[in-house]
C-alpha cells in the first residue's frame, strides 16, 4: 500500500484544445493543453509528492486508487466564533476531472498505465477552519475480487 498527502489546491483536467497542423505533406488535428494552464503546475506538484513517497518501480496488476480532495474553504464559510468543520463540496470543479488530472500525473510513477485502476474511490470536501487544501492519495494492489458495498451497508 502506498499512501501520501499532497499539499496543493486540487486542479481539474481542462478540456483539450485542438489545432490543425501541417507536417510531412499531411494535415492533421493536434490535441494539447496550453503551457500556462494551472493543471501543469498541479501535475508537477503531484509528481514531486509521489516520488518523495515512493521510489520503487511502477506497481503492476489491478489497483485500487483512492483520492480525497480537500478544497479551500470559501470566505463565505469562515466564521470567528462558530466551529468550522469539514463540509461536502458539491459545486464547482467536477470530481471526475480532478481524478483525471491526478491519475495522469501519477501515470508512469506509481503505475505504468491508468488502465490498471480497477477500483477508484473519490471524495471532495471543503477544508475545516484549521486545515489547508490538499489531496490524500492511497494506492493498493488488488489481489482478489471483492464486491462493492451495497447501499444498505454504508
Residue pairs with C-beta under 8 A, 6 or more apart in sequence:
1 138
1 139
1 140
1 141
2 53
2 54
2 59
2 110
2 137
2 138
2 139
2 140
3 53
3 136
3 137
3 138
3 139
4 49
4 50
4 52
4 53
4 54
4 136
4 137
5 49
5 134
5 135
5 136
5 137
6 45
6 46
6 49
6 50
6 134
6 135
6 136
6 137
7 49
7 132
7 133
7 134
8 42
8 45
8 46
8 49
8 133
8 134
8 135
9 42
9 71
9 72
9 133
10 42
10 69
10 70
10 71
10 93
10 98
10 101
10 102
10 124
10 133
10 135
11 38
11 39
11 41
11 42
11 98
11 101
12 39
12 93
12 94
12 97
12 98
12 100
12 101
13 39
13 97
13 98
13 100
13 101
13 104
14 33
14 37
14 39
14 97
16 31
16 32
16 33
17 31
17 32
17 33
17 34
18 29
18 30
18 31
18 32
19 29
19 30
19 32
20 27
20 28
20 29
20 30
21 27
21 28
21 29
21 30
33 39
33 40
39 101
42 101
42 105
43 101
43 104
43 105
44 105
46 101
46 102
46 105
46 106
46 135
47 105
47 106
47 109
49 137
50 105
50 106
50 109
50 110
50 137
51 109
54 109
54 110
58 108
58 109
58 110
58 111
58 112
59 110
59 111
59 116
59 139
59 141
60 111
60 112
60 116
61 116
61 141
61 142
62 116
62 117
62 118
62 141
62 142
63 111
63 116
63 117
63 118
63 119
63 139
63 140
63 141
63 142
64 117
64 118
64 119
64 120
64 121
64 138
64 139
64 140
64 141
64 142
65 103
65 106
65 117
65 119
65 120
65 121
65 137
65 138
65 139
66 120
66 121
66 122
66 136
66 137
66 138
66 139
67 98
67 99
67 102
67 120
67 121
67 122
67 123
67 135
67 136
67 137
68 123
68 125
68 135
68 136
69 89
69 95
69 98
69 122
69 123
69 124
69 125
69 135
70 86
70 125
70 126
70 127
70 131
70 132
70 133
70 134
70 135
70 136
71 89
71 92
71 93
71 124
71 125
71 126
71 127
71 133
72 126
72 127
72 133
73 84
73 126
73 127
73 128
73 129
73 131
74 126
77 84
77 87
77 126
78 84
78 129
79 129
83 129
84 128
84 129
84 130
85 128
85 129
86 125
86 126
86 127
86 128
86 131
87 125
87 126
88 124
88 125
88 126
89 124
89 125
89 126
93 124
95 122
95 124
96 122
98 122
98 124
99 120
99 122
102 135
102 137
103 114
103 117
104 114
106 114
106 137
106 139
107 113
107 114
110 139
111 117
111 139
118 142
119 142
119 148
127 133
